[in-house]
Amino acid sequence: MVNVILLGPPGAGKGTQAKKLVVERGMVQLSTGDMLREAKTSGSEMGLRVAEVMDRGDLVTDEIVIGLIREKMATPSAGGFIFDGFPRTLPQADALGDLLAQLGQGLDAVIEMQVDDAALVARITGRYTCGNCGQVYHDKTRPTKVAGVCDACGSTDLKRRADDTEEALRHRLMEYYKKTSPLVGYYYAKGQLATVDGLAEMDVVSAAIAKVLDSGD
C-alpha cells in the first residue's frame, strides 16, 4: 500500500494523474472537494456538520476535513491513498502527519508536478472542449480540423471554461504560491519530496510518477 500527495498549481494535471493511479494501481483518490460534496448529502453526523458550515457560506475547518479523511481511511485500500487538494497549508500538513501516525501509516511520496507559469497559462487559456462529446482541443497544439466543428462528433457546441482566462488563472496561481507552495519546502526538508515535469506529455508524466512510487517498494 502506498500513500502519496500530489502537489502542483491549478492546471498542472493532478486530477488526471490521480485518476490514472486509481485505475492502474487500485488506489483511492481523496479529493477534498469530492469528499465535502459527498459528506453534505450523506446524512452522517460529520455530513450534517459539513452541510451546516457550507450552508452558512463559511469555510470548512481543517478539523472537519481531517475527520472526513479519517473516515475514508478507515476503509482499507489495497493500493493506498492519493491526497488531492489536501494539504494546502503547513498546519494542514502537520495535521495530516499526525493522523497518519495515529493510523500507523505514513507518506510514501510527495510528488510536485512542476510547471513553467507562462507555459501553463498558454496551455490552459488555449483549451476548449466539445459540449456534446467532451473532446478537448487547444488553439495551438490541437485545433479542430474544421474551425468550429468537433472532429469526433461533428458538433458545433465548442466552449471554453469561464475561469480559463489569463487573469483568472494568474489569480489562482498567486493563491497557490502564497498558501500551498511552502509545502514544497516542508516535504523537501523531510526528505519526502520528488519532482516531475508537469507539462510533459500525459504518459511521460505518468511514467515519471510510477518511477517515484516504485522506487520506494
PyMOL commands that set and color helices and strands:
alter all, ss='L'
color gray80, all
select helices_A, chain A and resi 14-25+32-40+45-55+62-73+90-102+117-125+166-179+182-189+202-215
alter helices_A, ss='H'
color red, helices_A
select strands_A, chain A and resi 2-7+28-31+80-84+109-114+127-130+136-138+158-159+193-197
alter strands_A, ss='S'
color yellow, strands_A
deselect
rebuild
show_as cartoon
